[in-house]
Amino acid sequence: MQATESLVRSVVAQVLSELSQGKRYDAVTDIMGNASQGHSVQSRLTTGRHGVFSCVDAAAKAARTAFEQLSERTIEDRAQMIERIRRIAIDQCEELGNMEMDETKIGRRKHKIEKLRTLGERTPGVEFMRSQVFSGDHGLAVIEHAPFGVIGAITPVTHSLPTITGNAISMLAAGNTLVVNPHPAGKQIAAEGVRRFNQALSTEYGIDNLICVIEEPTLESAEELFHHPEIALICVTGGPAVARAAMNCGKRAIVAGPGNPPVVVDETADLDRAARAIIRGASYDNNLLCIAEKEVFVVNEVFDATLDAMRRAGAVQLSQQEVDALTAVAIEAVEHNGRSRQIASKEFLGQDAVRLAQAAGKQVSPETELLFGETDEHNPFVSVEQMMPFVPFVRCRDIDDAIAKAKQYEHGFRHTSMIHSNNVRNMTRMGRVMDTTLFVKNGPSFSALGVEGEGYISYSIATPTGEGVTTPMTFTRERRCSLIDDLRIVGPVGGKR
Ligand code: NAD
């Protein structure tokens, strides 16, 4: 009885405090919803403020209110808000990157930090927004790009806060707000980042909840987000299951799905350069990136020389026996829809090369970034998106064979592929055959995202739905304004209008 009374008192105090800060009714329902579910007072006090919500409905409504407030602001205001998000991502990348590493326990600490900084620096913002104009004898047609409203975003464990940071910059630049259902294994860093972004934005620009996050994300809360009436557009970043769920949810979805990027090396390649690129791309964040090199097909003529180049560049080769030992523990079979399929074992996903080597029965130096080994095409490391720093190398008869195998093991995701070659015909043919969203020639995979290459970055690369590397423009609706016969100022002064 006493406990109930104190709970009610605490809820009332919280409600009064929220109302005195000008919060809307949704904050109240959120708090009451938590209370009825028996959540602790501490947890109730942290929900519904600065974007962190326990309930999808309250988050979506708060994001809608924030959208309406944002719609009253200028593009310059938006640019300044985005600059604030950038500064947090850049200035606090060390602390936040360490938090992400400590929570998820996958990938490499230095890359967790670097990813946040890079996304803060290079994600395109309002400067990327463009209008189009058609001007002719009959006047003007202006095509402007408007926001959708509130976007529902699903983010992966492989880059929890980095994906949210990039999504937030792009989506806000286009004038939207967002509600994120993060991966449960990266939920704390997701909530902490979102809280910091909103705290700064609400203090300095007077709008809270521009970016909302579900504090305890589940598959059910993802489903609720997909179907919530306030959610105008879905953007998911993840593997096959969530990609399918989003495409079947009945709303427009931008889907950044899985990949299994193959690399081809032909006889004209600069092998030392190729080896360095493969090592840097495949070892980045312990191969967690969806674009990272996952299997390599090398023409027979330079196969042995390519393995030599890999060793010279610092990667460690596993023997046949060691590859078998690693395969036995790092790839596992699961039942899915009554069928057995192979996936990367959670125990090894995103772990260091040293740990993988131990599992293979080999001692390697702590500096080792990447392991590799010769396998045939039937080794599961070739077909499975392993997301760990071991890469299989498959000997191929010639370039035709290598391209055909690359095509087969990319599984039709049309995500990313790479070639190392100085033969323009081979490069062109592979580009055409693969038909992937990203195609990199003579560099590491990440150069396709403007890191040591041209272009711009996003960690949501929409593959099955075709939007490519997402930008603010991806999150807009086209609106056309037509003015008939007037306002074209070029033309006969005294003649026909
Ligand atoms: P994951 O598919 O396990 O989870 C991704 C997100 O989807 C998580 O938030 C998860 O909770 C949610 N989810 C999973 N199944 C769902 C379902 N049925 N309904 C609703 N939500 C669901 O993937 P992960 O391990 O977090 O991330 C790695 C995967 O994401 C890899 O396959 C990688 O290629 C892909 N990825 C793609 C891109 C891209 O830009 N294309 C970027 C990063 C990661």
Residues whose N, C-alpha, C, O or C-beta is under 5 A from the ligand:
A	BS01	NAD	I154 T155 P156 V157 T158 N181 P182 H183 P184 L219 A222 T237 G238 G239 P240 A241 V242 A245 A256 G257 P258 G259 C290 Y459 S460 I461
